[in-house]
Amino acid sequence: MTYDFLGITFGAWHYRYSVWLLIFFTTLIYWNIIRKNSIAKKLASDKWRSRLLPGYSLRKNSMRALLFLIGLFFLFLALMRPQWGKKEDILEQEGRHLLIALDVSRSMLCQDVKPNRLECAKAKIKALLSQLKSDCVGLIIFSGSTIVQCPLTRDYTAFNMFLDQLDANTIASGTTALDQAIKKAIEVFKEMPTRKNKLVVTFTDGEDFSSNLATIKKDAQELGLTIFTIGVGTSQGAPVPLIDEKGMLSGHQRDQKGNVVMSCLNEGILSSLAQDCGGNYINFTLDDSDIEQLIKNVERFEKERFDEKKVSLLQEQYHYFVAIAFICFIIEWLL
């Protein structure tokens, strides 16, 4: 939190509340001077005080107290990081490019993990972002078709805003097509041919109805995509819910024979996809150990320079205030 006053920007304005400590010391020192002066008056009259109390001087004590308080005041100002005078600087931005592909097919509303697979996946993605450092992330949502919900960005707040928009009301009605998600990731990274590391993380239950996954895998390998997969759900599975226009559960999907359709986690296809594309399949966990494992895998890849950015930075000037405080303390000590 910053604050501007008379052309000075205070970079640590939250320390302003320490002024109460300064007021406390001022009150204490003022009370001590009054107390000593009162005792001196009782011990000797004005006429004889200089002879009977040669070490006592109200003027000298007041001057020392004033210097001490001025020193404290300038230390207080230094603590709030006064800044002025802009300087042009160049920041080199480094990081990795990471596309997150999130399955939004109807099966992601199954409740074999609570509250459902989609909400669990969203929570995992947020946990992932909280541990990433200066990486560019993008969001692809897919079912039968694919959309780039959020382009590659370092603005995690904006990313989370796009992520939060996904709920039961926006869920796609189609089945899962992993090949379309990988194809879209390929299209995104083809626009950045100079990138060495092209990372993709998929969050899906693995119920895939792709028609061209083998060919898309080869295209991903040729481009140098590294794909990590996290399976969301359980092998026991759960019935596929039907959601009405109000986002409420209206029943469960049934097949042509009237049986309730069960959706189970397909770890085999996810493990094969990750292995063929240089990544790893990571088991979904109730804690964040799966995300920690994913972070370790991602951090193995070298950071790359994005671009250079010119910024105007205010110069720290606290040392002037510390110097004034030091001079005040030295003079106070010499008196």
HUPECOR-V699619 format. One record per residue. N is the residue number from 1. SS is DSSP state (helix for helix, strand for strand, loop for the rest). D_CENTER is the distance of its C-alpha to the mean C-alpha in Angstrom with 1 decimal. Layout:
BEGIN
n = [N/N]
ss = [SS/SS]
d_center = [D_CENTER/D_CENTER]
END
This chain:
BEGIN
n = [1/2/3/4/5/6/7/8/9/10/11/12/13/14/15/16/17/18/19/20/21/22/23/24/25/26/27/28/29/30/31/32/33/34/35/36/37/38/39/40/41/42/43/44/45/46/47/48/49/50/51/52/53/54/55/56/57/58/59/60/61/62/63/64/65/66/67/68/69/70/71/72/73/74/75/76/77/78/79/80/81/82/83/84/85/86/87/88/89/90/91/92/93/94/95/96/97/98/99/100/101/102/103/104/105/106/107/108/109/110/111/112/113/114/115/116/117/118/119/120/121/122/123/124/125/126/127/128/129/130/131/132/133/134/135/136/137/138/139/140/141/142/143/144/145/146/147/148/149/150/151/152/153/154/155/156/157/158/159/160/161/162/163/164/165/166/167/168/169/170/171/172/173/174/175/176/177/178/179/180/181/182/183/184/185/186/187/188/189/190/191/192/193/194/195/196/197/198/199/200/201/202/203/204/205/206/207/208/209/210/211/212/213/214/215/216/217/218/219/220/221/222/223/224/225/226/227/228/229/230/231/232/233/234/235/236/237/238/239/240/241/242/243/244/245/246/247/248/249/250/251/252/253/254/255/256/257/258/259/260/261/262/263/264/265/266/267/268/269/270/271/272/273/274/275/276/277/278/279/280/281/282/283/284/285/286/287/288/289/290/291/292/293/294/295/296/297/298/299/300/301/302/303/304/305/306/307/308/309/310/311/312/313/314/315/316/317/318/319/320/321/322/323/324/325/326/327/328/329/330/331/332/333/334/335]
ss = [loop/loop/strand/strand/strand/loop/loop/strand/strand/strand/loop/loop/helix/helix/helix/helix/helix/helix/helix/helix/helix/helix/helix/helix/helix/helix/helix/helix/helix/helix/helix/helix/helix/helix/helix/helix/helix/helix/helix/helix/helix/helix/helix/loop/loop/loop/loop/loop/helix/helix/helix/helix/loop/loop/loop/loop/loop/helix/helix/helix/helix/helix/helix/helix/helix/helix/helix/helix/helix/helix/helix/helix/helix/helix/helix/helix/helix/helix/helix/loop/loop/strand/strand/strand/strand/strand/strand/strand/strand/strand/strand/strand/strand/strand/strand/loop/strand/strand/strand/strand/strand/strand/strand/loop/loop/helix/helix/helix/helix/loop/loop/loop/loop/loop/loop/loop/helix/helix/helix/helix/helix/helix/helix/helix/helix/helix/helix/helix/helix/helix/helix/loop/loop/loop/loop/strand/strand/strand/strand/strand/strand/strand/loop/loop/loop/strand/strand/strand/strand/strand/strand/strand/strand/loop/loop/helix/helix/helix/helix/helix/helix/helix/helix/helix/loop/loop/loop/loop/loop/loop/loop/loop/loop/loop/loop/strand/loop/helix/helix/helix/helix/helix/helix/helix/helix/helix/helix/helix/helix/helix/loop/loop/loop/loop/loop/loop/loop/strand/strand/strand/strand/strand/strand/strand/loop/loop/loop/strand/loop/loop/loop/loop/helix/helix/helix/helix/helix/helix/helix/helix/helix/helix/helix/loop/strand/strand/strand/strand/strand/strand/strand/loop/loop/loop/loop/loop/loop/strand/strand/loop/strand/strand/strand/loop/loop/loop/loop/loop/strand/strand/strand/strand/loop/strand/loop/loop/loop/loop/loop/strand/loop/strand/strand/loop/loop/loop/helix/helix/helix/helix/helix/helix/helix/helix/helix/helix/loop/loop/loop/loop/strand/strand/loop/loop/loop/loop/loop/loop/helix/helix/helix/helix/helix/helix/helix/helix/helix/helix/loop/loop/loop/loop/loop/strand/strand/strand/strand/strand/strand/strand/strand/strand/strand/strand/strand/strand/loop/helix/helix/helix/helix/helix/helix/helix/helix/helix/helix/helix/helix/helix/helix/helix/helix/helix/loop]
d_center = [17.0/20.0/23.6/26.5/30.0/33.0/31.1/29.0/25.2/23.9/20.4/20.1/21.9/20.6/23.2/25.9/26.7/28.1/31.0/32.5/33.0/34.8/37.0/37.8/39.0/40.9/42.7/43.4/44.9/46.9/48.3/49.2/51.2/53.0/53.9/55.2/57.2/58.7/59.8/61.3/63.3/64.7/65.7/67.5/68.6/67.5/70.7/70.4/66.6/66.2/68.9/68.0/64.2/63.9/60.2/59.1/58.2/56.4/55.7/54.3/52.1/50.8/50.0/48.2/46.2/45.3/44.2/42.0/40.4/39.8/38.2/35.9/35.1/34.1/31.9/30.2/29.7/28.4/25.8/24.4/23.9/26.4/25.8/28.1/29.4/27.1/27.0/26.1/23.9/22.7/19.3/19.3/16.4/16.2/14.6/15.7/16.5/15.7/17.4/16.8/20.1/20.4/23.9/24.8/28.5/30.3/30.3/26.5/27.6/29.6/28.9/29.6/26.0/25.0/24.5/25.0/23.8/21.8/19.8/19.3/18.2/15.6/14.2/14.2/12.4/9.5/9.7/10.0/6.9/4.9/7.4/7.8/8.1/9.4/11.1/12.6/12.6/15.4/16.7/20.4/22.2/25.6/28.7/32.1/30.6/27.2/25.0/22.0/19.9/17.1/18.0/16.0/13.3/10.3/9.4/7.0/8.2/11.6/11.3/10.6/13.5/15.7/15.0/15.9/19.1/20.4/22.7/26.3/27.6/26.1/26.9/29.2/32.7/33.4/33.3/30.8/31.5/29.3/31.3/30.1/26.4/27.1/29.3/26.7/24.3/27.3/27.9/24.4/24.6/28.2/27.1/25.3/28.2/27.2/24.1/25.0/22.4/22.0/19.9/20.1/18.9/21.1/20.7/24.3/27.2/29.3/32.1/32.9/35.7/35.2/38.4/37.4/34.7/36.8/37.2/33.6/32.8/35.1/33.5/30.1/31.7/33.4/30.3/28.5/25.9/24.3/23.7/22.0/23.0/21.9/24.7/23.9/27.0/30.0/33.2/35.2/33.6/34.0/35.9/34.3/34.0/35.3/33.4/35.3/34.5/33.1/30.6/32.9/34.3/37.8/38.8/38.3/39.0/42.5/44.3/47.7/49.4/47.6/45.5/41.9/39.6/37.4/34.2/33.4/30.7/32.1/30.7/33.5/32.5/28.8/29.8/32.3/29.9/27.3/30.2/31.9/28.9/27.9/25.0/25.0/25.4/23.2/24.5/22.6/22.1/21.6/19.1/16.2/18.6/18.8/15.2/15.5/18.7/17.1/14.5/17.6/19.5/17.0/16.7/20.5/20.4/20.6/18.2/19.9/20.2/19.1/20.9/21.6/20.5/22.6/21.1/23.1/22.0/23.8/25.6/25.3/28.7/28.5/31.0/33.8/33.2/33.2/36.4/38.1/37.2/38.6/41.8/42.3/42.0/44.5/47.0/46.7/47.4/50.4/52.0]
END
